[in-house]
Amino acid sequence: MKTYLSLGSNLGDREGHLRAAIERLAAPDLRVLRTSPVYETEPVDYTHQGWFLNLVVEAETDLFPMQLLARIGKIERALGRVRTVAKGPRTIDIDILL
């Protein structure tokens, strides 16, 4: 099944975090097909933080949605994501769009 993932980072080496997340997503059961250009966005809601670099990944996967969510969580933790402030700064954020 085709899936679209949103990736964002606003801490440290933002581009490096995005690249590392894409590399870790790629697996036999999740094939990255293409990525959007990287764009920079202003934070929303919690505005006292740095701007984000974002992109979208189009992928093909055999994973069920909850399996994909678990994989994403492992990647976020491996890349240093710590959830301390809601909508706060993060090394990497990966969301399932579709």
DSSP file with accessible surface (Angstrom, degrees, kcal/mol):
  #  RESIDUE AA STRUCTURE BP1 BP2  ACC     N-H-->O    O-->H-N    N-H-->O    O-->H-N    TCO  KAPPA ALPHA  PHI   PSI    X-CA   Y-CA   Z-CA
    1    1 A M              0   0  115      0, 0.0    60,-2.9     0, 0.0     2,-0.3   0.000 360.0 360.0 360.0 146.0    0.0    0.0    0.0
    2    2 A K  E     -A   60   0A 103     58,-0.2     2,-0.3    60,-0.1    58,-0.2  -0.604 360.0-177.8 -82.9 142.0    1.2    3.5   -0.7
    3    3 A T  E     -A   59   0A   6     56,-3.0    56,-2.8    -2,-0.3     2,-0.4  -0.967  18.5-147.5-138.1 154.3    1.8    5.9    2.2
    4    4 A Y  E     -A   58   0A  66     94,-2.2    93,-3.0    -2,-0.3    94,-1.5  -0.994  16.2-168.7-124.2 130.6    2.8    9.5    2.6
    5    5 A L  E     -AB  57  96A   0     52,-2.5    52,-2.9    -2,-0.4     2,-0.5  -0.952  13.7-143.9-122.2 139.0    4.9   10.6    5.6
    6    6 A S  E     -AB  56  95A  21     89,-2.8    89,-2.6    -2,-0.4     2,-0.4  -0.873  18.3-167.5-100.0 129.6    5.7   14.1    6.8
    7    7 A L  E     +AB  55  94A   0     48,-2.8    48,-1.9    -2,-0.5     2,-0.3  -0.951  10.4 170.4-118.3 138.1    9.1   14.6    8.3
    8    8 A G  E     +AB  54  93A   2     85,-2.1    85,-1.9    -2,-0.4     2,-0.3  -0.993   9.4 179.1-146.1 152.3   10.3   17.7   10.2
    9    9 A S  E     +A   53   0A   0     44,-1.8    44,-2.6    -2,-0.3    82,-0.2  -0.978  14.9 165.8-152.1 137.6   13.2   18.8   12.3
   10   10 A N        +     0   0   12     80,-2.5     2,-0.4    -2,-0.3    40,-0.3   0.189  59.7  78.6-137.7  19.5   14.1   22.0   14.2
   11   11 A L  S    S-     0   0   73     79,-0.7     6,-0.2    80,-0.2    -1,-0.0  -0.983  95.6 -29.0-127.4 141.4   17.0   20.9   16.4
   12   12 A G  S    S+     0   0   71     -2,-0.4     2,-1.8     1,-0.1     3,-0.2  -0.265 126.1   6.0  64.5-140.2   20.7   20.4   15.7
   13   13 A D  S  > S-     0   0   98      1,-0.2     4,-2.6     2,-0.1     5,-0.2  -0.579  72.9-178.8 -79.2  83.6   21.6   19.3   12.2
   14   14 A R  H  > S+     0   0   68     -2,-1.8     4,-2.0     1,-0.2    -1,-0.2   0.909  79.0  45.1 -56.9 -47.2   18.1   19.5   10.7
   15   15 A E  H  > S+     0   0  110      1,-0.2     4,-2.5     2,-0.2    -1,-0.2   0.902 112.6  52.2 -64.6 -40.0   19.0   18.3    7.2
   16   16 A G  H  > S+     0   0   13      1,-0.2     4,-2.7     2,-0.2    -2,-0.2   0.891 107.9  51.4 -62.8 -39.7   21.1   15.5    8.7
   17   17 A H  H  X S+     0   0   37     -4,-2.6     4,-2.3     2,-0.2    -1,-0.2   0.904 110.3  49.2 -64.3 -41.0   18.2   14.3   10.9
   18   18 A L  H  X S+     0   0    3     -4,-2.0     4,-2.3    -5,-0.2    -2,-0.2   0.943 112.8  47.1 -63.4 -45.8   15.9   14.3    7.8
   19   19 A R  H  X S+     0   0  127     -4,-2.5     4,-2.4     1,-0.2    -2,-0.2   0.921 112.3  49.9 -60.7 -45.0   18.4   12.3    5.8
   20   20 A A  H  X S+     0   0   23     -4,-2.7     4,-2.3     1,-0.2    -1,-0.2   0.895 109.6  51.4 -63.0 -39.0   19.0    9.8    8.7
   21   21 A A  H  X S+     0   0    0     -4,-2.3     4,-2.0     2,-0.2    -1,-0.2   0.927 110.0  48.9 -64.8 -42.8   15.2    9.3    9.1
   22   22 A I  H  X S+     0   0   37     -4,-2.3     4,-1.7     1,-0.2    -2,-0.2   0.929 111.3  50.3 -62.7 -42.9   14.8    8.6    5.4
   23   23 A E  H  < S+     0   0  141     -4,-2.4    -1,-0.2     1,-0.2    -2,-0.2   0.902 112.5  46.9 -61.2 -40.6   17.7    6.1    5.5
   24   24 A R  H  < S+     0   0  130     -4,-2.3    -1,-0.2     1,-0.2    -2,-0.2   0.774 107.1  57.7 -75.3 -26.1   16.1    4.3    8.6
   25   25 A L  H  < S+     0   0    0     -4,-2.0    -1,-0.2    -5,-0.2    -2,-0.2   0.892  85.8  93.1 -66.6 -40.0   12.7    4.2    7.0
   26   26 A A     <  +     0   0   54     -4,-1.7     5,-0.2    -5,-0.2     3,-0.0  -0.369  52.5 133.3 -63.2 123.8   14.0    2.3    4.0
   27   27 A A  B >  S-C   30   0A  32      3,-2.8     3,-1.7    -2,-0.1     5,-0.0  -0.953  71.7 -88.4-159.5 168.4   13.6   -1.5    4.5
   28   28 A P  T 3  S+     0   0  122      0, 0.0     3,-0.1     0, 0.0    -2,-0.0   0.841 129.5  43.7 -56.8 -31.0   12.3   -4.5    2.6
   29   29 A D  T 3  S+     0   0   46      1,-0.2    33,-2.0    32,-0.1    34,-0.7   0.371 119.2  44.1 -97.6   5.6    8.8   -3.9    4.0
   30   30 A L  E <   -CD  27  61A   0     -3,-1.7    -3,-2.8    31,-0.2     2,-0.6  -0.839  69.3-170.7-149.5 107.5    8.9   -0.1    3.4
   31   31 A R  E     - D   0  60A  93     29,-3.2    29,-2.5    -2,-0.3     2,-0.5  -0.899  19.2-137.9-105.5 118.8   10.3    1.2    0.1
   32   32 A V  E     - D   0  59A  45     -2,-0.6    27,-0.3    27,-0.2     3,-0.1  -0.634  22.2-179.7 -74.1 121.7   10.9    4.9   -0.2
   33   33 A L  E     -     0   0A  86     25,-2.8     2,-0.3    -2,-0.5    26,-0.2   0.864  58.8 -28.1 -91.1 -45.2    9.7    5.9   -3.7
   34   34 A R  E     - D   0  58A 165     24,-1.6    24,-2.9     2,-0.0    -1,-0.4  -0.978  51.8-137.1-165.1 164.2   10.4    9.6   -3.7
   35   35 A T  E     - D   0  57A  69     -2,-0.3    22,-0.2    22,-0.2     3,-0.1  -0.946  20.8-122.1-128.6 151.0   10.8   12.7   -1.5
   36   36 A S        -     0   0   36     20,-2.6     3,-0.1    -2,-0.3    22,-0.0  -0.332  45.1 -82.7 -77.1 169.0    9.6   16.2   -1.8
   37   37 A P        -     0   0  111      0, 0.0     2,-0.3     0, 0.0    19,-0.2  -0.332  52.6-102.2 -63.0 157.6   11.9   19.2   -1.8
   38   38 A V        -     0   0   71     17,-0.1     2,-0.3    -3,-0.1    17,-0.2  -0.662  44.0-175.7 -82.5 137.0   12.9   20.4    1.7
   39   39 A Y  E     -E   54   0A 108     15,-2.4    15,-2.9    -2,-0.3     2,-0.4  -0.957  20.7-128.1-133.3 155.8   11.1   23.5    2.8
   40   40 A E  E     -E   53   0A 104     -2,-0.3     2,-0.4    13,-0.2    13,-0.2  -0.877  26.5-174.8-107.5 133.8   11.4   25.7    5.9
   41   41 A T  E     -E   52   0A  48     11,-2.5    11,-2.8    -2,-0.4     3,-0.1  -0.957  26.2-116.1-130.8 150.0    8.4   26.6    8.1
   42   42 A E        -     0   0  120     -2,-0.4     9,-0.1     9,-0.2     8,-0.1  -0.524  43.6-101.2 -76.4 142.2    7.8   28.8   11.0
   43   43 A P        -     0   0    9      0, 0.0     2,-0.3     0, 0.0    -1,-0.1  -0.346  35.7-148.0 -65.0 149.4    6.6   27.0   14.2
   44   44 A V        -     0   0  104      2,-0.1     2,-2.2    43,-0.1    -3,-0.0  -0.878  66.8  -2.1-118.3 150.8    2.9   27.1   15.0
   45   45 A D  S    S+     0   0  109     -2,-0.3     2,-1.1     2,-0.1    42,-0.1  -0.457 131.6  49.8  70.9 -75.3    1.3   27.1   18.5
   46   46 A Y  S    S+     0   0   85     -2,-2.2    -2,-0.1    41,-0.3    -1,-0.1  -0.768  72.4 170.2 -92.9  94.8    4.5   26.9   20.5
   47   47 A T        +     0   0   77     -2,-1.1     2,-1.6     1,-0.2    -1,-0.2   0.532  49.1  91.3 -91.1  -5.4    6.4   29.7   18.7
   48   48 A H  S    S+     0   0  159     41,-0.0     2,-0.3     2,-0.0    -1,-0.2  -0.427  77.4  76.3 -89.3  61.9    9.4   30.1   21.0
   49   49 A Q  S    S-     0   0   27     -2,-1.6    39,-0.0    39,-0.1     0, 0.0  -0.960  87.6 -76.0-158.1 168.6   11.5   27.6   19.1
   50   50 A G        -     0   0   39    -40,-0.3     2,-0.1    -2,-0.3   -39,-0.0  -0.192  54.4 -90.9 -70.5 162.6   13.5   27.4   15.9
   51   51 A W        -     0   0  120     -9,-0.1     2,-0.3     1,-0.1    -9,-0.2  -0.341  44.1-119.2 -69.8 155.4   12.1   27.1   12.4
   52   52 A F  E     - E   0  41A  18    -11,-2.8   -11,-2.5    -2,-0.1     2,-0.5  -0.712   6.5-144.8 -98.5 145.3   11.5   23.6   11.0
   53   53 A L  E     -AE   9  40A  13    -44,-2.6   -44,-1.8    -2,-0.3     2,-0.3  -0.924  34.1-178.7 -98.2 135.2   12.9   21.9    7.9
   54   54 A N  E     +AE   8  39A  20    -15,-2.9   -15,-2.4    -2,-0.5     2,-0.3  -0.934  16.8 164.2-134.6 156.3   10.2   19.7    6.4
   55   55 A L  E     -A    7   0A   6    -48,-1.9   -48,-2.8    -2,-0.3     2,-0.4  -0.958  28.4-123.1-158.9 169.0    9.6   17.3    3.6
   56   56 A V  E     -A    6   0A  38     -2,-0.3   -20,-2.6   -19,-0.2     2,-0.5  -0.965  17.3-153.1-120.2 138.8    7.2   14.5    2.5
   57   57 A V  E     -AD   5  35A   0    -52,-2.9   -52,-2.5    -2,-0.4     2,-0.5  -0.938   1.9-155.2-110.8 130.5    8.1   11.0    1.7
   58   58 A E  E     +AD   4  34A  14    -24,-2.9   -25,-2.8    -2,-0.5   -24,-1.6  -0.924  29.1 167.5 -99.9 128.7    6.1    8.8   -0.6
   59   59 A A  E     -AD   3  32A   0    -56,-2.8   -56,-3.0    -2,-0.5     2,-0.4  -0.946  35.7-134.7-140.6 161.4    6.6    5.1    0.2
   60   60 A E  E     +AD   2  31A  59    -29,-2.5   -29,-3.2    -2,-0.3     2,-0.3  -0.963  35.2 178.0-114.6 130.8    5.2    1.7   -0.6
   61   61 A T  E     - D   0  30A   1    -60,-2.9   -31,-0.2    -2,-0.4   -32,-0.1  -0.977  40.6-159.4-140.5 151.6    4.8   -0.6    2.5
   62   62 A D        +     0   0  112    -33,-2.0     2,-0.2    -2,-0.3   -32,-0.1   0.359  67.4 111.1 -98.3  -2.8    3.5   -4.0    3.5
   63   63 A L  S    S-     0   0   13    -34,-0.7    -2,-0.1   -62,-0.1     0, 0.0  -0.467  70.1-123.1 -76.0 145.2    3.1   -2.8    7.1
   64   64 A F    >>  -     0   0  142     -2,-0.2     4,-2.6     1,-0.1     3,-0.5  -0.472  37.8-100.1 -75.5 157.8   -0.2   -2.3    8.8
   65   65 A P  H 3> S+     0   0   85      0, 0.0     4,-2.6     0, 0.0     5,-0.2   0.878 123.3  47.7 -51.4 -44.2   -0.9    1.2   10.1
   66   66 A M  H 3> S+     0   0  143      2,-0.2     4,-2.1     1,-0.2     5,-0.1   0.858 111.6  51.4 -68.6 -32.4    0.0    0.3   13.7
   67   67 A Q  H <> S+     0   0   95     -3,-0.5     4,-2.4     2,-0.2    -1,-0.2   0.914 110.7  48.6 -67.1 -41.4    3.1   -1.4   12.6
   68   68 A L  H  X S+     0   0    6     -4,-2.6     4,-2.6     2,-0.2    -2,-0.2   0.923 110.2  51.5 -63.5 -43.0    4.1    1.6   10.6
   69   69 A L  H  X S+     0   0   89     -4,-2.6     4,-2.3    -5,-0.2    -2,-0.2   0.912 110.1  49.2 -61.1 -41.7    3.4    3.9   13.6
   70   70 A A  H  X S+     0   0   53     -4,-2.1     4,-2.1     2,-0.2    -1,-0.2   0.919 110.6  50.5 -64.1 -41.9    5.6    1.7   15.8
   71   71 A R  H  X S+     0   0   58     -4,-2.4     4,-2.1     1,-0.2    -2,-0.2   0.934 110.2  50.3 -61.5 -44.3    8.4    1.8   13.3
   72   72 A I  H  X S+     0   0    3     -4,-2.6     4,-2.7     1,-0.2    -1,-0.2   0.921 108.5  52.3 -60.2 -44.8    8.2    5.6   13.1
   73   73 A G  H  X S+     0   0   11     -4,-2.3     4,-2.4     1,-0.2    -1,-0.2   0.905 108.6  50.4 -59.8 -40.8    8.3    5.8   16.9
   74   74 A K  H  X S+     0   0  138     -4,-2.1     4,-2.5     2,-0.2    -1,-0.2   0.909 111.1  48.6 -64.4 -40.9   11.5    3.7   17.0
   75   75 A I  H  X S+     0   0    9     -4,-2.1     4,-1.7     2,-0.2    -2,-0.2   0.932 110.6  50.6 -65.2 -45.1   13.2    5.9   14.4
   76   76 A E  H  <>S+     0   0    6     -4,-2.7     5,-2.8     1,-0.2     3,-0.2   0.937 113.2  45.4 -58.6 -45.8   12.2    9.1   16.3
   77   77 A R  H ><5S+     0   0  161     -4,-2.4     3,-1.8     1,-0.2    -1,-0.2   0.910 110.1  54.2 -65.2 -41.0   13.7    7.7   19.5
   78   78 A A  H 3<5S+     0   0   56     -4,-2.5    -1,-0.2     1,-0.3    -2,-0.2   0.823 107.6  51.6 -63.2 -28.5   16.8    6.4   17.8
   79   79 A L  T 3<5S-     0   0   23     -4,-1.7    -1,-0.3    -3,-0.2    -2,-0.2   0.201 128.8 -95.2 -96.2  16.0   17.4    9.9   16.4
   80   80 A G  T < 5 +     0   0   42     -3,-1.8     2,-0.3     1,-0.2    -3,-0.2   0.603  63.2 164.1  90.2  13.7   17.1   11.6   19.8
   81   81 A R      < +     0   0   30     -5,-2.8     2,-0.4    -6,-0.2    -1,-0.2  -0.489   9.4 178.7 -69.1 125.2   13.4   12.6   19.9
   82   82 A V        -     0   0   97     -2,-0.3     2,-1.0     7,-0.2     3,-0.3  -0.996  21.9-143.8-127.9 125.2   12.3   13.4   23.5
   83   83 A R        +     0   0  168     -2,-0.4     3,-0.1     1,-0.2     7,-0.1  -0.763  49.9 130.2 -94.4  98.2    8.7   14.5   24.1
   84   84 A T        +     0   0  117     -2,-1.0     2,-0.4     1,-0.3    -1,-0.2   0.692  68.3  37.2-115.4 -34.9    8.9   17.1   26.9
   85   85 A V  S >  S-     0   0   65     -3,-0.3     3,-2.4     4,-0.2    -1,-0.3  -0.986  89.4-112.5-123.5 125.7    6.9   20.1   25.5
   86   86 A A  T 3  S-     0   0   91     -2,-0.4    -3,-0.0     1,-0.3     0, 0.0  -0.353 103.5  -1.9 -57.3 128.7    3.8   19.6   23.4
   87   87 A K  T 3  S+     0   0  121      1,-0.1   -41,-0.3   -42,-0.1    -1,-0.3   0.736 109.6 138.2  59.5  24.7    4.5   20.8   19.9
   88   88 A G    <   -     0   0    3     -3,-2.4    -1,-0.1     1,-0.2   -39,-0.1  -0.122  59.7 -48.8 -89.5-171.6    8.0   21.8   21.1
   89   89 A P        +     0   0   45      0, 0.0     2,-0.3     0, 0.0    -5,-0.3  -0.216  60.2 178.4 -59.5 148.4   11.4   21.4   19.6
   90   90 A R        -     0   0   31      1,-0.1   -80,-2.5    -3,-0.1   -79,-0.7  -0.991  39.6-139.9-155.3 145.0   12.4   18.1   18.2
   91   91 A T  S    S-     0   0   22     -2,-0.3     2,-0.3     1,-0.3   -80,-0.2   0.880  95.8  -2.1 -67.7 -40.7   15.3   16.4   16.4
   92   92 A I        -     0   0    0    -83,-0.1     2,-0.4   -16,-0.1    -1,-0.3  -0.988  58.7-171.7-152.9 142.9   12.8   14.6   14.2
   93   93 A D  E     -B    8   0A  17    -85,-1.9   -85,-2.1    -2,-0.3     2,-0.5  -0.992   7.6-173.0-134.6 126.4    9.1   14.3   13.8
   94   94 A I  E     -B    7   0A   5     -2,-0.4     2,-0.4   -87,-0.2   -87,-0.2  -0.989   6.5-178.9-124.6 122.8    7.5   11.8   11.5
   95   95 A D  E     -B    6   0A  74    -89,-2.6   -89,-2.8    -2,-0.5     2,-0.6  -0.943  28.9-124.5-121.3 144.2    3.8   11.8   10.9
   96   96 A I  E     +B    5   0A  64     -2,-0.4   -91,-0.2   -91,-0.2    -2,-0.0  -0.761  28.5 176.3 -83.7 119.6    1.6    9.5    8.8
   97   97 A L              0   0  101    -93,-3.0   -92,-0.2    -2,-0.6    -1,-0.2   0.844 360.0 360.0 -89.2 -41.3   -0.3   11.7    6.4
   98   98 A L              0   0  139    -94,-1.5   -94,-2.2     0, 0.0    -1,-0.3  -0.981 360.0 360.0-155.2 360.0   -2.1    9.0    4.4
